[in-house]
Amino acid sequence: MKIADHLEKFERLDVARQSLDQAEDSELWFWTTITAAMQAMNAGLHAVGCTEERDDFPTQIMGVYERLSEDEKSFERHALPPGDLHLGLAPLNPDSPEFIQMPPLNPPGNVSLGIPQLHRPLPDELTAACKTVEVIEEVRHPSIRGTAPLTPELIRACDQAYDELVGIIRSLVEETEEDAS
C-alpha cells in the first residue's frame, strides 16, 4: 500500500480507538490499538525505504495482493513479494526485531505480526518503534486470548507504547516528506 493509505487507515482506527472504553470494550480497544500500530509501522517502513510502497493491497495470503482493475470495477489478484506488515502471517525475516522474530505464542492461524524482507536495515527510530509494538504484543496472549485481566497498568503501558509509536512514525513520515520537497 501507499504511505498515505496506511496513514488514512491509521487515522480512522485511531479515532475509533479513542471512542472505545478501554475496560468495557477491551478486546475491540486492543484490536484497534494493534491494527492501528501495524498501519503506522507500515507507513514508517515505507517512509525510510525498508519496504516498498505500492498500489497493491495485501490479502491474508502471503505474497498475494489485490489491485484495482483498470476499469475500476473490480480487483485483480497478483503474486508479489511481500511488502507490508500483515496481521495473521508468520515472520519471514530472522533478523527482524524481537517481537516479529520470536515463534508465535499462539496456535497457527491466530493473529500475529509478520514482516517482509527488508530492503535495508532498520534505522534506530524504527527499532525504537518496534520496541513499542513489543510492549503492546506482550499483552495480547495473556490478557486478550487468555484469562489474565487487562489491568489498568497494562492499559497504561499499551497507551504509552502506542503514543510513543505514533510520535516516532509521525516524525519519520514528516522528515521523509520534507526531504522529498
Buried (B, 14 or more C-beta within 10 A) or exposed (E): BBBEBBBBBBEEBBEBBEEBEBEEBBEBBBBBBBBBBBBBBBBBBBBBEBBBBBEBBBEEEBBBBBBEEEEEEEBEEEEBEBBBBBBEBBBBBEEBBEBBBEEBBEEEEEBBBBBBEBEEEBBEBBEBBBBBBBBBBBBBBBBBBEEEEBEEEBBEBBBEBBEBBBEBBBBBBEEBEEEEE
